[in-house]
Amino acid sequence: MKKFGIIGCGFLGNIVADAWKNGLLSDYTLLGVTSRSEEKRQKTADRTGCKALSSVDELLELKPDILVETASVEAVRDNAVKILGAGCDLAVISIGAFADGELYDNAVKAAQNGNSRLYLASGAVGGFDVLQTVSLMAQAQKLEEKAGICTHTGAKGFKNTPVWKDSLLTDSEKSRVFTGNAKQAIATFPRRVNVAVATSLATAGPQNTEVTMYSVPGWTGVDHKMAAQIAMSDKITMNDIH
């Protein structure tokens, strides 16, 4: 039996906790959970019969084999290196944190030093193995690689972000609200572009992955279209994914 803990007791954290409670993680024992909200962590702990802890440090004292992060980009920034360096595996949901190349490099080094593993969850999108294959082909042949992701979502998805305008609610046509690379995207939307950063980590890197986001009237849900290309000529573009 492997021992695990959960960082973050919101919607996603409770999906993991409930999966364990309902027998879907039969090879694991849930040691404890932690969250910024005392009420939320206690509620999750009471429902699953594990310990409610006030910090990641307390969770690490229980010697888990792996911690599952479902909290936030900030939680990854504050704790990833420490967790991996302590010899504990880490599964990250808030992949957007790794648009910070220095943090990603430090996390990889900590995993190497701690003999631990860092797992980046593909989350909302499958098929990253295909993108990684394209990237490996580019590296092997020393060819330029270009990657991009185009996202369509409803106007309300951009509320409380720097691109928000009231007119998005009354537009009759889709409008482009953001164009930049993945690193710029995570700086603009700290909690909304994990898929874009995951795409960049599977391909050309955060600074070389184009991100385009559209607000679409009446749109429900989120649509992502991703692509990776290898340069077989002097220049490649990602216009076709828009």
N, C-alpha and C positions, 0 to 999 in steps of 0.2 A: 504494500500500500504506500502510495506517495502522499505526502502532506502538502496542503496548499492553503493560501490565504487570499483574500480579496481586498484590493485598495479601491474604495469608492462604492457606496451603497445606494446609488441612484438606480435608474431604470435598467441599465446594462448590467450593473453589478448584481442586481437581484435576479436577472435572467440566469447568470452563472450560478448563483446560490441556489435557485430553485431547481436548476438542472441537476445539481449535486443531491439536493434533498429528494428529488424524484427518481434517483437511481441511475441517471445517465452518465455519471462519473464514478462508476463502481470501484475503480482502482485507486480512488483518492479519498483522503480524509480532510474535511474542512476544519482547519485549526481555529481560524478567527477572521474577523473583518475589521477594517478601519475606514473612517470617513470623517470629513470635517464636521459633519452634523452628528452630534451625540445621539439625537433622537433616531436618525436613520440607521446608524450602525447598531444601536441597541435593538431596534425593531428587526433588522435582518438577523442578528445573532439570536434573538429569542425564537424566531421562526425556524431557524436551522439547528439550534442547539450548540452553537460554537461560541467563542469568546468575542466580546466587543472591546476593541482596543483603541486607545486614543491617538496612536501614532504608528508609522511604519516601523520605527525602531522597536516598539513593543511587539509588533508582529514578527520581526526578524528574530527576536529573543526566543520565539517558539520553535526555531530551526525548521522552517518550511522548506520543501524541495523546490517549490515554485510559487511565485506570487502573480496574481492576475490583476493588471491595472485597468480599471474602468472608470477612472475619475476625471482626469483633465490633462491637458498639455502641461500645466504647471506642476502637477503631481509627478509626471515623468521627468521633467527638468530637475526637480528637487530630489528625486529618489533613485533614479535608474542606476547611476554609477555606484551608489552606496549598496544597493541590493545585489547587483551583479558582482561587485567586488567582495561581497560577503559570501560568495559561493552559492547564491540562490538564483535559480532560473527566473526569468521575468517574461511574461506575455503581455505585450502592450497593445491596447486598443487605440489610445490617443497618439497615433503615429505621427501626427503633425509636429510633435516636439522635435522630431529628427530632421526637420528642414534646417535646423541648426547643425551644420556639418561638424562643428567642434564637439557638440554634445554627442552626436552619433559616434564620432571617432573615440571619444572618451569612454562611451558605453561599451564599444567593441573591445577596447583595451582592458576595461574592468572585467569583462566576461572572460577574456583570455587569462588574465591574472587570477581570477577567482575560479577558473575551471567551471564556468557556468554558461548558460545559453540565453540568448535574447531572441524571443519569438515576436515577429511583427504580424499581427493578424490582418488578413486581407479584408475582413469586415464586409462591407456592402458589395464588394466586387470579387468575382472569381477570375481565373484566367491569368493571374500574374506570372504563372510559370511560363506562359507563352511570351509575355513581354520580356522576362528574364532571358529566355532563349535568344531572342533578337539581340539583346544587349551583349550576351556572351559571344555571339557571332561577330558583332562589331568589334569587340575587344580582341578576339582571336585574329581577325583580319586587319586590325588597326585602321578601321574605317570610322568616319564620323557618324555619330548617331544623334537622332533628333526624336524627342518624345513630346506628347501633348495630351491634354485631356480637355474635353468640352462638356460643360455641365448646364443642363436646363432645369429650372425649378420655378415654383410659383413666387410671386412678388413677396409674400409674407416671409419667405425664407431669408430675406435680406434685411429684415427689421433689426434695429439695434446694431447695425454695421456702418462703416464709413461711407458705403455707397448708397445708403437708403435715401430715397426721395418719395414724397407722398404721391407723386405722379405715377409711380410704378403700379399703384393700385387701380389707376384708371386708364392706363395705356391700352390701346387696342392691338398693338403689334409687340412682338418680343423685342427686348432691348438688351444690348450688351452692357453689362454693368462692371465687368472687370476683365482686363487682359494683362498678363504679366507672367512671371515664372512662379514655380511652386513655392520658393522661399518668400517671394513677395505676397503670394496668396495667403500663406499662413500668418504673415504679419498683419494682413488686412482682415482676415477671418479666422481668428485663433481657434475657434471651436467648430468650424464648418467645412474644412477642406482636408480631412484626414485621408480621404480617397486620393486626392491629388498628390499629396506627399507620398503616399504608398506607391502610387504610379511612378513617381520620380525616383524613389529608392530602388524600384525594380528595374529601372531603365537608365536614363542619362544623368540622373542626379537633380537635386532641387533647383539649381540655377540654370539648368539646360532643358527643363521640362516646361513647355508652355501651358498656361492655364487660361481658359476663356470661360466666363460664366454669363449666362443669360437669364433674365427675368421674363417669364412667359405668362401672359394673362390666362387665368383659369387653370393653370397647370397644377396637378396634384402629384405629390411625390417628387422624386429626383431622378433625372436621367443622366448617366455618364457615358461618354464615348471616348475611349482611349486608343492611342495609336503609338507605335514606335517604328521608326524607319532607319535604314542604314543607307548612307550616302554612296551611291554607285556613280555619282557625277560630282561636279564641283559644288553644287548647291542643292539642298533639300528644304522643303517647307512643310508645314503641317496644316495648310489651308484646307485640305480635304476633310479634316475631322470637324470643321465648324458647321 
